[in-house]
Amino acid sequence: MKNYFNYIKLLALALIVGIMSSCTKKADELERIPKEAKLVLAMDAGSLHEKGNFKEVTDLKMYKFLEKEMKSESSDMADMFEDAVNDYKVTGLNARGEMFWFMVNENSDEEYFGFVFDMLDQADFEKYIKDFFKEIGEEIKIEEKENYRYWSPDDDAWFGWNNTTLVLLGTEDYSSRKQLGDHLDDIFKMGKEKSILEVKDFNNFYKARKDISFWMSYALLSDMGMDDLPGMGNMGGMGNMMDFDFDDLYLHAYLSFEKDMIMMEGKMSPKEVVDQQFDEYKFFKNGVDDKVLSYLPEKAYMAVGFAMVPTEYYKWIKSIFPIAAMESGVKEEMGFGITEAVEAIGGDFVFTISGFDMKEVEYTDWDQEWNPEKFSNYNYKTGKYEYTGGYDYVEVQGTKDVLLPDMAMVASINNSKIFDKFAKLLEKSMGEDDYEKFGDIYKIEADNMNIFFGWNDEVMMIATDLDLIEDALDKELDKTLVGTDIGKSLTTNASYFYFDLNMEDYPGEVENYIKEKMGGEEFYVFSNIMETFTMMSMASDVNNYSFTMKVKTKDKGENSLYTLIKLIDDNLPFDDM
């Protein structure tokens, strides 16, 4: 187990040195990635080195912490680490090449991952790893095969290299351990025709690569049943119900660090295959209808919107589940059928937070109260019980000030009469004390928050402010989201998310309230984050099956990666580790 831990340390060292000291060239290492790979991560280390300003790495607290940790184990090992940072060539690795990580998941005994690096000098590399492990009390035995040399610290980690490439293979699957050496042998024997370069979609992905690029075959989800993946739920069943052929679908994702912006772009590929998969059902529209935006205030600290086609979803559900009997039962019970209800929903939804208000609310809590007769001991001399007292837990009630957001959600509708019928059913099912009416607007209370909802012929609206919903439904709002940058993004994307990260845009009481609730140390980190970034957004383009996520940093004339590194370095407690 000790050897495996040392393998991880060497791997981390190689990655750190590579990122800190590299530029990029065309990667021949791709011929060492099997075409069976379902995941590939490509890292443009040269671009990251330049954008992250890693030439100044020795000034960072995280570097000094790592150096200190090295020295605590061996001063000579720390010197080796420093030498590698100052001149990566001493490692024998050509950190001027790109770096790759891949994963293969073929059979139950063929689950493994690998790292691929470009070799600069084989002799220097072997000397470096021998010296490195010697400093931590380990001798490594290098073995040789026909076209490569290798070393394995234990069964689930293998190093293999020749004069052009270093490959590190590992596995977390016990049954795959015995095959790992054979996989390494195959990797050094295979030619281009058995490598990832034979996969057409990967080549298209690689041509568009950015600072960090991620490629995935959706066949991985099929192999794993999808429901094996964290957070995927029962998506495997859904994929089967939709008759998706995952083998021909791929995901491309690109992360790039630009001046004052971190950007991630992704898409499903190839487009013609995705078109075929979604040909029968058109679940999404190109963007939210402008009329929905006219019911929301111009100011938005947060906005979430999506435009779907409810009737298409219902058509898909009916193709899977036999719901004819349910349809007639619902109509008899409610006075309208499921089809009528679905057709009444327009499919445009927008939620915003437009302001904040302090509100005094009642609360119920538990506290301790002294009870002099809580506990007693029997005094045999007096023949009486003597009370020692103790604390009872008692229910207490009071009031407190809380900061509540002004929230609103607007949804387009096609048939207001269905909502009229639903409201009558709602009134019958609720007690008179459970709701209140202001004209045609309903009010209910949940968690000390007033919630108002109502509708007209165009939209249904839910809000926490009565004045807002009254003005909106009467079309008396002076300034709305229509024509704003956020509004334009909502109307041109199937889904859109926006969050204002600039604390200077918020009322002063918001910052004061957060500071009071968080405490000093947590608020220090929070305020540094809010002082670094200005906004975050995510948009999806249904026509191209793509998405874009942006995180903007404040204009400091520096690259966003350098800004992010400084933020981490300033706020992680390296001094206390």
Summary of the structure (lengths in Angstrom):
residues: 577
radius of gyration: 31.1
end to end distance: 24.2
largest distance: 99.2
contacts: 1731
relative contact order: 0.10
helix: 41%
strand: 32%
